[in-house]
């Protein structure tokens, strides 16, 4: 099927955005990267995604300049968001907010984003509901929300780690084995 | 392929959002609905989307409660955004902003969103860059931006109509033949 003018990638910013992140799994991988998931096996276990599918989607995101491979302290590489990927945060937040409002669980959101400085929730406009300032991605904590299911026996390491507040973009697991982020050391 | 826990629609708001609007064409149809596109033929011509594909995606959006069928003044029906659909605006804006920043044309964005009250651009946080207030969707104008290509001979009616400022949610074409939106009459 020939691409129409407004989906040719020549003219429509939204169309081009959806070509990168509209795929069924892609934005979930990006969200996990914001949560600090960095290793192939961590993404695979958390998303329960077949390794071949995950490998394909990671390649797509690297080719699109959203993710980059970073050296691990071990033999392996890890995946991290580029500035272009970090710029997707408002879209990830907006889609998550919409999903919580219309497709969420009765108890409320599973995750609540808070301003690390004063622990107040982030508003829909990306500003802190307490101090009113716009909050940088690196100053946002992802914290358990009222809709979060109780921990299960078979929870993967990412799900278990996200049962505690965690600063976005910082490595979620085994911080000692991953490079320190520019913003500072893991709390 | 069995759906993983975080994509089963039971737990993850973002996953459930992407199940509704992540499909290749769906968010483009929603964007056009914000621009005031209402008729099947208008969507088909603007997106150059095969009618069978468009019909399938419209059904998906109606089943999801994002669009609804509304009586036309003629024999046909038109499609309009529900409150759940209108709540997608921050996500549409965020994805468009990201696309303009990283996949846009050299000249700048094709469309600039402005506050109808004072004609100032809307900021990335959804607030008016002049008065600083959050701007309701119905008070936003979609206006031609510096990256908008010159009108072409074969432009469809939607593309031609969007060469002029237009208030979101108001019928874009043939207002006399479509129901008046609650906010008031077409300018």
Interface residues (C-beta under 8 A of the other chain):
Chain A: X1 X2 X3 X4 X5 X6 X7 X9 X10 X11 X12 X13 X14 X15 X16 X17 X18 X20 X21 X22 X23 X24 X25 X27 X28 X31 X46 X47 X48 X49 X50 X53 X65 X84 X87 X88 X90 X91 X92 X93 X94 X95 X96 X97 X98 X99 X100 X101 X102 X103 X104 X105 X109 X110 X124 X125 X126 X127 X134 X149 X159
Chain B: X1 X2 X4 X5 X6 X7 X9 X10 X11 X12 X13 X14 X15 X16 X17 X18 X20 X21 X22 X23 X24 X25 X27 X28 X31 X46 X47 X48 X49 X50 X53 X65 X84 X87 X88 X90 X91 X92 X93 X94 X95 X96 X97 X98 X99 X100 X101 X102 X103 X104 X105 X109 X110 X124 X125 X126 X127 X134 X149 X159
